[in-house]
Amino acid sequence: MDANKILEDVETTHERASPYIRESAEVFHDNEGELFTRAEATQLVTDELDISTDVARDVIAQLVGDTVDPIVQIANKGEKYIGVIEFHEFDGAYGYINYDDQFGKGKRVICQQCVNEATVDSEVTHATANDPMGSFADGASWDELLEGVHQHYEKAHDVMPENIKTGATLSSGTTIGGNTSFHAGNEQSIDADKVDGYDIQKNGTDGTGIINIKTQ
């Protein structure tokens, strides 16, 4: 199929799903601790938001697998399960149990101010216990991860937000999954600073990215 046609289809899908992402995220938040099969999740969003099944599928596809939203997808015995495993609110940050297909479950803490300012989730700083690029052990505590994010605040932000809202509140009004896309503007910008005993790996010169923390 023609590449431009595929891109047009993707953009159309994104546009029709975007208005419902925030509300859909709240649906799964309200059912924290419960996982739904893909079919059940689609039906849940369809019923709660009174939208078509096709749109509900598109919304779910954008919610799962990104960094900023706590909605995870787990495969088990040929079935895919979707939902929020565990969620926490902290000062200027929020945390959730993330699930990686290869590395399993692990705690993740997200910088709320990054979410408030970012356009896509790859611009958001987070500390993740089971991130293969990071230095936290799988058993790292919420406090350890939160401390890393707070260290990041000193480098990247002048304020700490008062209200906690998860990733569908990105400044673009949407949530966009995927890894960092390297381009001419950032491909040479990865470096590391030392902040009070922490090594912080940044995906950008403004201090955003994945926190790669090594305690001393």
Order of alpha helices (4+ residues) and beta strands (2+ residues): alpha-alpha-beta-alpha-alpha-beta-beta-beta-beta-beta-alpha-beta-alpha-beta-beta
